[in-house]
Amino acid sequence: MTKNVVDEVIKFSEKNNTEMVLIPSRRQVDWNGGYVNNWTTREFVKYVRSKTNRVLIERDHGGPGQGSVDDDGYESMKHDAKYMDIIHIDPWKKYPDFKQGLEWTEKLINYCYSINPNVKYEIATEEGIRKFETDELELLVNELKTRLKPEIFKNIKYLVIQCGTRLSEKHNTGVFDENKLRNMISLAEKYNLVAKEHNGDWVTSDVVRAKAACGLTCINIAPEFGEIETRVILSKIKTTVLFERFFEICHESKKWVKWVNPSFNPMQNKEQIILISGHYVLSDPKFLALKTGLGEVDEEITKSIRAKLEELKNYN
């Protein structure tokens, strides 16, 4: 996510009279800042709501160990509950054990409710963080239904479902499991929850339509939009000295490390490094200094983002 993406989503939502959701992770926007325009949670929400009432704001992967430093997640959650519409409660990166993950999910929901009883929740996590099978996912929902007060449990709106796909480098990997998707969607419907898949980036239109045919209505898309902006910038500098400088900024950021396998050689894959991690550094002062020599590049960026939004609209 970048400021250009935020602005285009707002414009698209207003133009098409449709509700959309912006889902920043803690690394993108957090209580004390993030790599997207250096926004704090409060500043980001204030900016979006000054532009539109049609775009909801959800914390993506909220919880312990999900920010730029290892923590218990409470300080971030305090601000999320105060300002955001929806919070994805996701302790599973730091606590993959089912019992611990359940207990942390329960604690964090109760904590957020104590701050704002109107905030809604998303539970569970994507396959790349912690794999769930349908039976175990139902156990999570049932345990929360038993442990939480009814008025709190009813604020759980989304259930993260899994169907075999996950992100690696700038690709969607794994194998789409239609049967698993149908079972998980049925599970969500059983408890009056909305099934939502993460990792909807870089899939073919046929796969998107196949998932929609199974009944999936919500898919998160994030790094693909960041890559759109990076590609436009890359096209302007590929044959200039600015290419090497952009690579150096991306390489030094280390933001590409989690997306590649251990044998990946960054010095032999400079363009790949830029495409994977370019969107992480677009607010970095070193990149902003580089960008001053690119002219009106933002016009071309917003045009490309708008085209992708129109493409996604046609899947509905």
Beta strands, then each sheet from edge to edge (+ up, - down):
strand 1: 20-22
strand 2: 55-62
strand 3: 86-89
strand 4: 120-123
strand 5: 156-161
strand 6: 165-168
strand 7: 171-174
strand 8: 194-197
strand 9: 218-219
sheet 1: 1+ 2+ 3+ 4+ 5+ 8+ 9+
sheet 2: 6+ 7-
end
